[in-house]
Structure formats: structure tokens, C-alpha cells
């Protein structure tokens, strides 16, 4: 994690709780720009994280998170298609509201440990992020934008994977207290 430490991203990569709330607290205006929400093929890392078979439909939501007009995070969430008829059906009507509103307002949802990860520059995820970033902002994504954090949220046995990729400049913002609030496990 040496490069992430040099950029000061460690605190953001490991910050528990809602990323949306943490980002919003660093500025005046927080916005979620939905880039796409669609059915897409399973990616190997998503399939492994969700424990899904090689085949099946995945519903993907990709967004840019902005603070005061500056894009700071590209995020991708993926859930197996059958979960949209069950515990994750609220995703359908989320629109430009932060996913965090859904994930942290329900005590029945539990999150796995955060897993910081360097995204390969030539992999499908990085290429997708670059295309969407250019289309949404009119500029290239920051060259050093390669650190992400991944976690899986579980509700009623169904899982949702969230991957968040950070702009290196997010390290210039204070993520706030990093202590985890205790939440009763049910």
C-alpha cells in the first residue's frame, strides 16, 4: 500500500461507514451523477465476491461522486439480478440519491471488511471508468487514479458488491473520525 500511503489515501480506503456522508462533510454541495444502471455480464471479481455462478445477470450501477462540482470518486455496485426482486429492490428507484442512504439506514444490512485494492490500468474496470469519466466530465481521468476499496453488503442472505475508486486529490480532504460506531449485529 506504499503509493496509497504517499498520497494519503489510506484513511479514505479504510474509513468505515458511509463514504457519501464523509465526502459530503468535506464541502458544501454533494452530488451523485448516475453514469449507467443496467444489466451487464458478471466480472470475475464481482462473481467471486458475491459467490455467484459463471452465468447469470448482474445489475450494475456506476456513478461519479462530486463535491462542490469536483468529481472525486467513481463507484460501481453490482448485484445478482434475482436480488432486485427481493432484498435489493430499492436499488431500482434510487436514481441520483446516494447508495449510502439505502445501505446505512437499515440495521439488517451488514458490511464485510473493506478491502483496499490497486486497480490494474489495463483491466476492464479501469477502462470502463476512463470512458465514463471522459464522457461525463470532458476531461481524462487523473492518471494516478488507481486505488479502490471493495466491500460486500448482505441483507437477507443476498449480497451487493460496492467498489469505489478514488481521485488522488481526495487525500487532501479530511475523512473525519475513523472510529467505527458500534452497531448491534442481528
C-alpha positions as CSV (number, residue, x, y, z in Angstrom):
1,X,0.0,0.0,0.0
2,X,3.1,2.3,-0.2
3,X,1.9,4.5,-3.0
4,X,-1.5,4.9,-1.4
5,X,0.2,6.0,1.8
6,X,2.3,8.6,0.0
7,X,-0.8,10.1,-1.4
8,X,-2.5,10.0,2.0
9,X,-5.3,7.8,0.7
10,X,-5.1,5.2,3.5
11,X,-7.6,7.0,5.7
12,X,-10.1,7.1,2.9
13,X,-9.5,3.5,1.8
14,X,-10.2,2.3,5.3
15,X,-12.8,4.8,6.6
16,X,-15.8,2.8,7.9
17,X,-19.4,3.9,7.4
18,X,-20.9,5.9,4.6
19,X,-18.5,7.3,2.0
20,X,-21.3,9.6,0.8
21,X,-21.6,11.2,4.3
22,X,-17.8,11.5,4.6
23,X,-17.5,13.2,1.2
24,X,-20.5,15.5,1.8
25,X,-18.9,16.7,5.0
26,X,-15.9,18.0,3.1
27,X,-17.7,20.5,1.1
28,X,-21.0,22.5,0.6
29,X,-22.6,20.5,-2.3
30,X,-22.6,16.8,-2.7
31,X,-23.9,15.2,-5.9
32,X,-24.3,11.7,-7.3
33,X,-24.1,11.6,-11.1
34,X,-25.5,8.3,-12.4
35,X,-23.5,7.2,-15.4
36,X,-25.4,4.0,-16.0
37,X,-27.6,1.4,-14.4
38,X,-28.0,-1.7,-16.5
39,X,-27.8,-5.4,-16.8
40,X,-24.2,-6.4,-17.5
41,X,-22.1,-9.6,-17.7
42,X,-20.5,-10.8,-14.5
43,X,-16.9,-9.7,-13.9
44,X,-14.6,-12.3,-12.3
45,X,-14.0,-10.2,-9.1
46,X,-17.7,-9.5,-8.7
47,X,-18.6,-13.1,-9.3
48,X,-16.1,-14.2,-6.7
49,X,-17.1,-11.6,-4.1
50,X,-20.8,-12.4,-4.5
51,X,-20.3,-16.2,-4.7
52,X,-22.2,-16.3,-8.0
53,X,-22.0,-18.9,-10.7
54,X,-20.3,-18.2,-14.0
55,X,-23.6,-17.3,-15.7
56,X,-26.3,-15.0,-14.6
57,X,-27.5,-11.5,-14.8
58,X,-25.8,-8.7,-12.8
59,X,-27.4,-5.4,-12.3
60,X,-24.7,-2.7,-12.3
61,X,-24.9,0.9,-11.2
62,X,-21.9,3.2,-12.0
63,X,-21.7,6.7,-10.6
64,X,-19.4,9.7,-10.1
65,X,-19.5,11.3,-6.7
66,X,-18.9,15.1,-6.8
67,X,-18.2,17.6,-4.0
68,X,-18.6,21.2,-4.9
69,X,-18.6,20.3,-8.6
70,X,-15.4,18.3,-8.4
71,X,-15.5,14.5,-9.3
72,X,-13.7,12.6,-6.5
73,X,-14.9,9.0,-6.7
74,X,-16.1,6.6,-9.4
75,X,-18.1,3.8,-8.0
76,X,-19.6,0.6,-9.3
77,X,-22.1,-1.5,-7.5
78,X,-23.2,-5.0,-8.7
79,X,-25.9,-7.3,-7.5
80,X,-27.3,-10.5,-9.0
81,X,-30.4,-9.8,-11.0
82,X,-32.7,-12.0,-8.9
83,X,-31.9,-9.9,-5.8
84,X,-33.7,-6.9,-7.3
85,X,-37.0,-8.7,-6.8
86,X,-36.0,-9.3,-3.2
87,X,-33.9,-7.5,-0.6
88,X,-32.2,-5.1,-3.0
89,X,-35.4,-4.0,-4.9
90,X,-34.9,-0.4,-3.6
91,X,-31.9,-0.1,-6.0
92,X,-34.3,0.2,-8.9
93,X,-35.7,3.6,-7.7
94,X,-32.6,5.0,-6.2
95,X,-31.9,7.5,-9.1
96,X,-29.3,10.1,-8.1
97,X,-29.7,9.5,-4.4
98,X,-26.6,8.1,-2.7
99,X,-26.5,4.3,-2.3
100,X,-25.3,5.0,1.3
101,X,-28.9,6.1,2.2
102,X,-30.1,2.6,1.4
103,X,-27.1,0.8,3.0
104,X,-26.7,2.6,6.3
105,X,-30.3,3.3,7.2
106,X,-31.3,-0.4,7.5
107,X,-29.8,-2.2,10.5
108,X,-30.5,-5.6,8.8
109,X,-27.7,-4.8,6.3
110,X,-24.2,-5.9,7.2
111,X,-20.9,-4.9,5.5
112,X,-17.9,-7.0,5.0
113,X,-14.4,-5.7,5.9
114,X,-13.2,-3.0,3.5
115,X,-10.6,-4.4,1.0
116,X,-8.3,-1.7,-0.5
117,X,-7.0,-2.7,-3.9
118,X,-5.0,-1.3,-6.7
119,X,-6.9,-1.4,-10.0
120,X,-4.8,-2.5,-13.0
121,X,-4.5,0.2,-15.6
122,X,-5.4,-2.0,-18.5
123,X,-8.2,-4.0,-16.9
124,X,-11.9,-3.8,-17.8
125,X,-12.8,-1.8,-14.7
126,X,-10.2,0.9,-15.3
127,X,-11.1,1.2,-19.0
128,X,-14.8,1.5,-18.1
129,X,-14.0,4.2,-15.6
130,X,-11.9,6.1,-18.1
131,X,-14.5,6.0,-20.8
132,X,-17.3,7.2,-18.5
133,X,-15.1,9.8,-16.8
134,X,-14.3,11.4,-20.2
135,X,-17.9,11.3,-21.4
136,X,-19.2,12.8,-18.1
137,X,-16.5,15.5,-17.5
138,X,-15.0,16.1,-20.9
139,X,-11.5,15.5,-19.4
140,X,-9.3,12.5,-18.9
141,X,-9.5,10.7,-15.5
142,X,-6.5,11.5,-13.3
143,X,-3.5,9.4,-14.4
144,X,-2.8,8.2,-10.8
145,X,-6.4,7.2,-10.2
146,X,-5.9,3.5,-9.4
147,X,-6.7,2.9,-5.8
148,X,-10.1,1.4,-4.8
149,X,-11.8,-0.1,-1.9
150,X,-14.3,-3.0,-2.1
151,X,-16.9,-4.4,0.2
152,X,-19.9,-6.6,0.2
153,X,-23.2,-5.7,1.8
154,X,-25.5,-8.5,2.9
155,X,-29.3,-8.3,3.5
156,X,-31.4,-11.4,4.0
157,X,-28.6,-13.6,2.6
158,X,-28.4,-11.6,-0.7
159,X,-25.2,-9.7,-1.5
160,X,-24.3,-6.4,-3.1
161,X,-20.7,-5.6,-4.0
162,X,-19.5,-2.0,-4.0
163,X,-16.2,-0.8,-5.5
164,X,-15.1,2.8,-5.1
165,X,-12.2,4.3,-7.0
166,X,-10.6,7.5,-5.6
167,X,-9.1,10.5,-7.3
168,X,-5.7,11.0,-5.6
169,X,-6.7,14.6,-4.6
170,X,-9.3,13.2,-2.3
171,X,-6.4,12.7,0.1
172,X,-6.3,16.5,0.6
173,X,-9.7,16.3,2.3
174,X,-10.2,15.1,5.9
175,X,-12.3,12.0,6.0
176,X,-13.4,12.7,9.6
177,X,-13.3,10.4,12.5
178,X,-12.2,6.9,11.6
179,X,-13.6,5.1,14.6
180,X,-16.3,2.6,13.8
181,X,-19.6,3.2,15.5
182,X,-20.7,0.0,17.1
183,X,-23.9,-1.3,15.6
184,X,-25.7,-4.3,17.1
185,X,-25.4,-7.4,15.0
186,X,-28.7,-9.3,14.4
